[in-house]
Amino acid sequence: MKELRVQKGYTQQQLATNAEIALSTLRKIETATVVESGYMAAAITAHTMPV
Protein backbone atom coordinates (compact mmCIF):
# COMPACT_ATOMS: atom_id res chain seq x y z
CA MET A 1 0.00 0.00 0.00
CA LYS A 2 2.86 2.40 0.75
CA GLU A 3 4.15 2.22 -2.80
CA LEU A 4 0.75 3.19 -4.22
CA ARG A 5 0.32 5.96 -1.65
CA VAL A 6 3.70 7.46 -2.49
CA GLN A 7 3.09 7.06 -6.23
CA LYS A 8 -0.18 9.00 -5.90
CA GLY A 9 1.53 11.72 -3.84
CA TYR A 10 -0.37 11.21 -0.59
CA THR A 11 1.13 11.62 2.84
CA GLN A 12 0.20 9.07 5.48
CA GLN A 13 -1.93 11.71 7.20
CA GLN A 14 -3.80 12.57 4.00
CA LEU A 15 -4.52 8.92 3.23
CA ALA A 16 -5.61 8.13 6.78
CA THR A 17 -7.91 11.15 6.83
CA ASN A 18 -9.41 10.36 3.43
CA ALA A 19 -9.86 6.69 4.35
CA GLU A 20 -11.37 7.64 7.70
CA ILE A 21 -8.94 5.45 9.65
CA ALA A 22 -6.50 6.33 12.39
CA LEU A 23 -3.05 7.37 11.28
CA SER A 24 -1.61 4.76 13.63
CA THR A 25 -3.63 2.06 11.86
CA LEU A 26 -2.27 3.09 8.48
CA ARG A 27 1.27 3.11 9.84
CA LYS A 28 0.78 -0.40 11.23
CA ILE A 29 -0.55 -1.59 7.88
CA GLU A 30 2.37 -0.07 5.99
CA THR A 31 4.96 -1.53 8.34
CA ALA A 32 3.18 -4.90 8.47
CA THR A 33 2.70 -4.61 12.22
CA VAL A 34 -0.86 -5.69 11.57
CA VAL A 35 -1.98 -7.80 8.69
CA GLU A 36 -4.31 -5.88 6.46
CA SER A 37 -7.25 -7.74 5.10
CA GLY A 38 -7.70 -7.72 1.37
CA TYR A 39 -11.06 -6.07 1.93
CA MET A 40 -9.56 -3.28 4.04
CA ALA A 41 -6.80 -2.61 1.52
CA ALA A 42 -9.28 -2.56 -1.35
CA ALA A 43 -11.65 -0.27 0.53
CA ILE A 44 -8.91 2.20 1.46
CA THR A 45 -7.50 2.21 -2.05
CA ALA A 46 -10.85 2.56 -3.81
CA HIS A 47 -12.06 5.25 -1.43
CA THR A 48 -8.99 7.42 -1.46
CA MET A 49 -6.85 6.72 -4.51
CA PRO A 50 -8.94 6.28 -7.63
CA VAL A 51 -6.98 5.05 -10.61
C-alpha positions as CSV (number, residue, x, y, z in Angstrom):
1,M,0.0,0.0,0.0
2,K,2.9,2.4,0.8
3,E,4.2,2.2,-2.8
4,L,0.8,3.2,-4.2
5,R,0.3,6.0,-1.6
6,V,3.7,7.5,-2.5
7,Q,3.1,7.1,-6.2
8,K,-0.2,9.0,-5.9
9,G,1.5,11.7,-3.8
10,Y,-0.4,11.2,-0.6
11,T,1.1,11.6,2.8
12,Q,0.2,9.1,5.5
13,Q,-1.9,11.7,7.2
14,Q,-3.8,12.6,4.0
15,L,-4.5,8.9,3.2
16,A,-5.6,8.1,6.8
17,T,-7.9,11.2,6.8
18,N,-9.4,10.4,3.4
19,A,-9.9,6.7,4.3
20,E,-11.4,7.6,7.7
21,I,-8.9,5.5,9.6
22,A,-6.5,6.3,12.4
23,L,-3.0,7.4,11.3
24,S,-1.6,4.8,13.6
25,T,-3.6,2.1,11.9
26,L,-2.3,3.1,8.5
27,R,1.3,3.1,9.8
28,K,0.8,-0.4,11.2
29,I,-0.5,-1.6,7.9
30,E,2.4,-0.1,6.0
31,T,5.0,-1.5,8.3
32,A,3.2,-4.9,8.5
33,T,2.7,-4.6,12.2
34,V,-0.9,-5.7,11.6
35,V,-2.0,-7.8,8.7
36,E,-4.3,-5.9,6.5
37,S,-7.2,-7.7,5.1
38,G,-7.7,-7.7,1.4
39,Y,-11.1,-6.1,1.9
40,M,-9.6,-3.3,4.0
41,A,-6.8,-2.6,1.5
42,A,-9.3,-2.6,-1.3
43,A,-11.6,-0.3,0.5
44,I,-8.9,2.2,1.5
45,T,-7.5,2.2,-2.0
46,A,-10.9,2.6,-3.8
47,H,-12.1,5.3,-1.4
48,T,-9.0,7.4,-1.5
49,M,-6.8,6.7,-4.5
50,P,-8.9,6.3,-7.6
51,V,-7.0,5.0,-10.6
